[in-house]
Amino acid sequence: MKFEDIEAKWQKKWENSKMFEAEPSEKNKFFMVFAYPTVSGTLHVGHARSYVLPDVIARYKRMRGFNVFFPLGFHATGVHCQTILKEVAEDLKNAKKYGIEPKDAAKFKNPLDVEKYLEKFMIKSFKKIGLSLDYRPVVSTIDPHYNKFIQWQFKKLRNADYIIQKDYRLAWCPDCNGPVSLDSAEMDIQEWGGAQIKDFIIIKFRIGDIVIPTATLRPETVFGVTNIWVNPNERYVRAKVDNEKWIVSEKAVKKLKHLEKKIEIEEEIAGQ
């Protein structure tokens, strides 16, 4: 007796009987959906754990006589697919670490090809797990009709004054010139140096009309400050920052510009 054969037998029966496909009826309705999986590669055991839980609830509700609608969606950010496309273009063997066969990766022409390939692969995996999903209304966040739905939704929320537009801090990659995820569930940020968003307090020490800004995580310790160290091997600048004159390192200038500070360098200063 092979468990794979038993598994395949019943999954085929479920599919042929269309028992998980919801149709209009007089039964009490029950809608079940889980957070769309990110299209970043093939599924792993963590996906199985997350999606089996709602599947148990959906099956229980069907047993109780409910008309259960349990659809599937995909979160396609595009960033992961661009990364995969770039890596397989450099070497087809790189496809293996994403669970993709090199012969299939050779057909990828753009990120959309990668995304749609992974969607189909993930659907096959969901079926092998045995999830009682209705696979007919599958949606992806990059589908044109889904985009229209999101636009409609946000317009409704904005017109009702439930959302506002304002500045927001996020993790930003200066090389890619775009925002990046810090969610360890989506990518191994440690590979890029453990980037994270932190709040620093700037304390301004003044010498005449010159400001020497110092950043600290512990502002309450300022009362114990006895001196400020200058790195003799560092390059500093005197710069006009907004309406003040600051002395900061050249590296700090780049970072301050990302904080939308208006900076005009007036003079370069050696650390010694």
N, C-alpha and C positions, 0 to 999 in steps of 0.2 A: 504494500500500500504506500503510495506516494502522496504526501500532503499537498504537493504542488498540483497534482491532478485533481484532487478533491476541491482545492481552492479554485482552479480554473473552471471546473464543472459548474459550481454554484454562481460564480461571477458571470458566467455565460447565461445561466438561467435568469439571473436578476436582470441582465441587460435585455434579453429577448422578451421578458415579461413586462418590461417598462414599469416595473413596480415603484421605481423611485422618481418617475416623471409626474409632476403635479399637474392636474387638470382641474378646471372649474367644477365645483360640486357644492352640495348643500351642507357638507360636513363643516365642522368648526375648523377655522384656518390656523395654521402655525407656520411662521416664517423663521427660518434658521439660517444664519450666515456667520462665517468667521472672517477674521482679518485676512485680507488678500495676501497670499504668499508673494514675497519679492522674487522677481524673475532674475535670479543671480547665479543660477546653476541648477544641478539636479537636487532632488529632495534628500534629506537625511533623517535620522531617527527622531530628531527634535520636531520636525514637521509632523511625523506620524503621531507623536504624543499630543501635539497641539490640536490636531484635526480629528483624532479619534474621539476626543471628549465631546465635541458638539455632535458627532455622528451618533454616539450613544443616546444623546437626548433626542435627536431626530427619530431614531428607530423606536425609542420609547413612546414618543408622541404618536407615531403611526400605529403602534400596538394599542394605544388608547383611543384610536378612531379618528384622529385628526388628519386633515388634508395638509400634509407637510410640504412646504416649498423650501428646498435646500440647494441653492445655486452655488456656482463657483465663479471666482474672479481672480485676476492677477494684477499685482502692483508692478508695473513696468516703468522704472525710473529712467532707464536708458543708460545710466552711468555704468552699471555692471556690464551691460551688453557691449558698450564701447570698449571697456577694459578687456573683455574676452576677445572681441574682434581684433584689437591691437595685438594681443599676445599670440593668438593663433596665426596672425599674419607674419609675425616674426619667426614662429616655429610651430608647425601643426601639432607637434608632440605636446605642446602646452595645453591642448584641448583636454587631455586626459585628466588633469587635475580638477576640471569642472565637470567630469563625468560625461564628456562628449567624445564621440569617436572621431579621430582625425579625418577619416574619409568624409564624414558629415560636415566637419568644420571647414573643409576645403571648399564647400559650396557657399559659405557665408560671404556676402558682398557688402552688407551694411548692418548696422545694429538691429534693424527691424528683422532681418533674417535670423539673427541670433535669438531675439526675443520670441519669435513665433516658433522656432525650433524647440526652445526650452519649454514653452507653453504645452506643446504636444507631448513632449517627454514627461512633463509633470502630470498631465492628465492620465497617461498610461500608468504612472506610479500610483496615483490616487485610486485608480481602478484595481490595481494589484493589492493595495492595502485593503480594499473592500469598502471604501466609503460610499454611503448611500446617497450620493449627490445626483442632482438633476443636471446632466452635462449639456443640455440643449442651450440654455441661456448664458453660456460662458461669456464673460466680459473682461476686457483689459483696460487699464487706465489710459492707454494711448489710443483706444478706439475713438473715432470721430464722434459717434453718438454719445459715448460716455463723457467726452470732453464737454459736449453741449449740455449734458445733464448737470455737470459740476458748475458750469458757468451760470446756468439757470438757478441752481441752488444758492450760490454765493450772491447773486443779485437779489434774490428773495431775502436772504439774511441781512444784506446791507440795507435794503430798503426798509427793513423792520428795525434798523439800528442795533442789530445784534453783533455786528462786527465793524471794526474800524481799521483804517490803514495807518500804520505808524512805523517808525524805525525799529528794527529788531536785530539783536546780535546773533551771529551765527559763525560757525567754523568756516573759514575761507582759505582756499588754496591759491597762493599767489602765482604758482606755476601754471595751474589749469585755469586760473581766473574765474573761479566758480565756487559755490558752496560745496562742502563735503559732509558726509554723515559721520557722526561719532558713535553710532550705535554698534556695539561690539557684535550684535546679532547679525548685522548686515555686512560688516567688513572688519578685518583685523587691523584696527587703527594703530595698534602697537607697532606694526610693521613700519609705520611712518613716524615713529618717535613718541607715541602716546599723547598726541595733541588733544587739548581740551580747552574749554572756555573757563577763564578764571576772572574774578573781580579783584583788581588791585586798587588800592587807595593811593592817590598822588598827594604827597606832602611837599609843599613848596618852601624851600629854604631860600632866603633872599640876601643878596649882597648888593646893596644899592638898588639900581633898577634891573639887576640881573636875577633871574630865577634859576635855581638849581633844583629841578624836580626829582624826587625819589619815590619809587614805587614800593609799597609794602602790603603784606597780607595781615599785618598786626599793627594797626595804627595806634592802639593803646600803649604801645611800647615806645612811642616817640619821646616821652619824657625822660627816657634813659639814654637818648642819643648823645654821644659826646663828640663825634666827628664824622665826616664823610670821606670815604676813601676814593682816590682817583687812580685809575689803572694807567700806569705809565706806558703800556703797550697799546693802548686804545686810541682811536681817533675820535675827537669830539668836534662839535660845531656850535657856534653861537647862531641861533636862529630866531626869527620872529615867528612866534606861535600865537595865532589869533592876535591879540593886542599886547602880548608880553614878549620879552627877550629871554629865551631859555638857553642854557648850556646842556646839551645832551650828546650822546654818542651818535655816530653816523648810522649805526644799526637801529637806534631808537627812532630816527627820522622816518624810516620806512614803515615802522610799526604805527607811529603816530598818524601817518597819512591814511592808513587803513581805518583809523578812528575818526576820519573826516576832519582832522585838524588842518587849518590853513597854515602852511609852513613855508617860510622864505629864509634860506640859508644866507647869513651875512658874512661869516668868517669861519675858517677851519682852525681848530686848536689842537695841538699835540698834547698827549697825556703827560708829558714831562717838559 
